[in-house]
Amino acid sequence: MLIRPATAADAAAIAAIWNPYIRDTAVTFNPVEKSAADVAALIAARDRLGHATFVAEEEAILGFASYAQFRAGVGYRTCMEHSILLAPAARGRGAGRGLMTAVCEHAGQAGAHQMIAGVSAENADGVAFHAAVGFVEIARVREAGHKFGRFIDLVLMQKFL
């Protein structure tokens, strides 16, 4: 399996992985699907800022991870937050660990001090995955998200780089 920086050419494949999570799950609270153009713009914006987006690839894109500054402002310049999603067939094959390693190494080399994960409390697999790769739960923001007519807690997890 190859872990490599994403390019605009990967945008449609990334959107195809992302959109079922947006449409069908509470893994992400965002209800608006991503177009290939949206994803290409996100990749370009993160690249311009010195952040990154990576893909896991075999014969096709298996998943992606991306990161950017946690909150705006110079005081947060060393605190990053990431997103990671895998195609269902990629789960349990090492793609997630590879992507998290790439994101954390890139961020650390760029001067980041920590990485934050904001995980839907309804995503028990996501919470367990982050714990398995060294993240520690630091807070639960009650009813932070709203999707499918209900409020959902957000689990904040942290890993020092």
C-alpha positions as CSV (number, residue, x, y, z in Angstrom):
1,M,0.0,0.0,0.0
2,L,1.3,3.4,-1.0
3,I,0.7,6.5,1.2
4,R,1.4,9.7,-0.8
5,P,0.5,13.3,-1.0
6,A,-2.9,13.9,-2.6
7,T,-3.2,15.9,-5.8
8,A,-6.2,17.5,-7.6
9,A,-6.3,14.3,-9.8
10,D,-7.4,12.4,-6.6
11,A,-10.3,14.8,-5.8
12,A,-13.1,12.7,-7.5
13,A,-11.9,9.5,-5.7
14,I,-11.7,11.3,-2.4
15,A,-15.2,12.8,-2.9
16,A,-16.5,9.3,-3.7
17,I,-15.2,8.1,-0.3
18,W,-16.3,11.1,1.6
19,N,-19.9,11.6,0.3
20,P,-21.4,8.4,1.6
21,Y,-20.2,9.4,5.1
22,I,-21.8,12.8,4.7
23,R,-25.0,11.4,3.2
24,D,-25.6,8.3,5.3
25,T,-23.8,8.6,8.6
26,A,-23.3,10.9,11.6
27,V,-19.5,10.3,11.4
28,T,-19.4,13.9,10.0
29,F,-21.9,16.5,11.0
30,N,-21.7,18.3,7.6
31,P,-24.8,17.5,5.6
32,V,-23.5,19.0,2.3
33,E,-21.8,16.5,-0.1
34,K,-18.4,17.4,-1.6
35,S,-17.8,17.9,-5.3
36,A,-14.4,17.0,-6.9
37,A,-13.9,20.8,-7.3
38,D,-14.5,21.3,-3.6
39,V,-12.0,18.6,-2.7
40,A,-9.4,19.9,-5.2
41,A,-9.8,23.4,-3.6
42,L,-9.3,21.9,-0.1
43,I,-6.1,20.1,-1.2
44,A,-4.7,23.3,-2.8
45,A,-5.6,25.5,0.2
46,R,-4.0,23.1,2.6
47,D,-0.9,22.8,0.4
48,R,-0.6,26.6,0.2
49,L,-0.7,26.9,4.0
50,G,2.0,24.2,4.4
51,H,-0.4,21.6,5.6
52,A,-1.2,18.5,3.7
53,T,-3.6,15.9,2.4
54,F,-2.5,12.3,1.9
55,V,-4.1,9.3,0.2
56,A,-3.7,5.6,0.7
57,E,-3.6,3.8,-2.6
58,E,-3.3,0.3,-4.0
59,E,-5.1,-0.2,-7.3
60,A,-7.5,2.6,-6.3
61,I,-7.7,5.3,-3.5
62,L,-8.5,3.5,-0.3
63,G,-8.8,6.6,2.0
64,F,-7.5,10.0,2.7
65,A,-6.3,12.2,5.6
66,S,-5.8,15.9,5.8
67,Y,-5.0,18.4,8.4
68,A,-5.0,22.2,9.0
69,Q,-4.7,24.6,11.9
70,F,-7.2,23.8,14.7
71,R,-8.4,27.3,15.1
72,A,-7.6,30.6,13.4
73,G,-5.0,33.0,14.8
74,V,-1.3,32.9,15.4
75,G,-1.7,31.6,19.0
76,Y,-2.9,28.3,17.6
77,R,-0.2,27.9,14.9
78,T,1.2,24.7,16.5
79,C,-2.2,23.0,17.2
80,M,-3.6,21.0,14.2
81,E,-6.8,19.1,13.6
82,H,-7.2,16.3,11.0
83,S,-9.8,14.5,9.1
84,I,-9.5,10.8,8.1
85,L,-11.9,8.6,6.1
86,L,-11.5,5.2,4.6
87,A,-13.4,3.3,2.0
88,P,-15.3,0.5,3.8
89,A,-13.2,-2.2,2.0
90,A,-10.0,-0.6,3.3
91,R,-10.8,-0.9,7.0
92,G,-8.5,-3.2,9.0
93,R,-5.8,-3.2,6.3
94,G,-3.4,-0.6,7.7
95,A,-4.5,2.3,5.5
96,G,-5.7,4.3,8.5
97,R,-2.5,3.8,10.5
98,G,-0.4,4.7,7.4
99,L,-2.4,7.9,6.8
100,M,-2.3,9.0,10.5
101,T,1.5,8.4,10.5
102,A,1.9,10.5,7.4
103,V,-0.3,13.4,8.7
104,C,1.4,13.4,12.2
105,E,4.9,13.2,10.8
106,H,4.2,16.0,8.2
107,A,2.7,18.2,10.9
108,G,5.5,17.6,13.4
109,Q,8.2,18.3,10.8
110,A,6.3,21.6,10.0
111,G,6.5,22.6,13.6
112,A,3.2,21.4,15.0
113,H,3.1,20.5,18.7
114,Q,-0.1,18.5,18.7
115,M,-2.9,17.0,16.6
116,I,-6.6,17.1,17.6
117,A,-9.2,14.7,16.5
118,G,-12.9,15.7,16.7
119,V,-14.8,12.4,16.5
120,S,-18.6,12.0,16.5
121,A,-19.6,10.2,19.7
122,E,-21.7,7.9,17.5
123,N,-18.5,6.8,15.8
124,A,-17.2,4.2,18.3
125,D,-14.9,2.7,15.7
126,G,-13.3,6.2,15.1
127,V,-12.8,6.8,18.9
128,A,-11.2,3.3,19.2
129,F,-9.0,3.9,16.2
130,H,-7.7,7.1,17.5
131,A,-7.0,5.6,20.9
132,A,-5.1,2.8,19.2
133,V,-2.8,5.3,17.4
134,G,-2.0,7.3,20.5
135,F,-4.8,9.8,20.9
136,V,-6.3,10.5,24.4
137,E,-9.8,11.7,25.0
138,I,-9.6,15.2,26.5
139,A,-13.2,16.4,26.3
140,R,-16.8,15.7,25.2
141,V,-18.7,18.6,23.8
142,R,-22.3,17.7,24.5
143,E,-24.7,18.2,21.6
144,A,-22.1,20.0,19.5
145,G,-23.3,18.5,16.2
146,H,-26.8,18.3,14.8
147,K,-27.7,15.8,12.0
148,F,-30.6,13.6,11.1
149,G,-32.9,15.6,13.5
150,R,-30.8,14.9,16.6
151,F,-28.0,16.4,18.6
152,I,-24.7,14.5,18.8
153,D,-21.8,14.8,21.1
154,L,-18.3,15.5,19.8
155,V,-15.4,13.7,21.3
156,L,-12.1,15.7,21.3
157,M,-8.9,13.6,21.4
158,Q,-5.3,14.8,21.4
159,K,-1.9,13.5,20.5
160,F,1.3,15.4,21.2
161,L,3.7,15.2,18.3
